[in-house]
Amino acid sequence: METSNKFAWTWRIKEEALEDYVQLHENPWKEVLEEHTKAGISNYSIFQNGNQFFYCFECDDVDKAFAYIADSDVCNRWNAITSEMVQGSFDFNEAEPISPLKEVFYLR
């Protein structure tokens, strides 16, 4: 099967942090968006279903992109805030901060 350069994962947000998490993403820091672009991440979307969020983006070299994000001061400040809101880890300095979903279908 041919695959795409899309990556996706899900997280659940703590109920008590749900409103703040959504608000942060409705008004993201300009510098965080710029860093993601510099990292090579594009067409990034986040979808919400209650307290479950689905994240999807395109990237030619995800390992390089995640390393760039892990070294970014502004992204680390953002992640310090949002990591308190998620159920699980949001630390890009961990071996596997995100468990990507397996792509099982791709239509070009």
Rosetta blueprint (number, residue, H / E / L):
1 M L
2 E L
3 T L
4 S L
5 N L
6 K E
7 F E
8 A E
9 W E
10 T E
11 W E
12 R E
13 I E
14 K L
15 E H
16 E H
17 A H
18 L H
19 E H
20 D H
21 Y H
22 V H
23 Q H
24 L H
25 H H
26 E H
27 N L
28 P L
29 W L
30 K H
31 E H
32 V H
33 L H
34 E H
35 E H
36 H H
37 T H
38 K H
39 A H
40 G L
41 I L
42 S E
43 N E
44 Y E
45 S E
46 I E
47 F E
48 Q E
49 N E
50 G L
51 N L
52 Q E
53 F E
54 F E
55 Y E
56 C E
57 F E
58 E E
59 C L
60 D L
61 D L
62 V H
63 D H
64 K H
65 A H
66 F H
67 A H
68 Y H
69 I H
70 A H
71 D L
72 S L
73 D H
74 V H
75 C H
76 N H
77 R H
78 W H
79 N H
80 A H
81 I H
82 T H
83 S L
84 E L
85 M L
86 V E
87 Q E
88 G L
89 S L
90 F L
91 D L
92 F L
93 N L
94 E L
95 A L
96 E L
97 P L
98 I L
99 S L
100 P L
101 L L
102 K L
103 E L
104 V L
105 F L
106 Y L
107 L L
108 R L
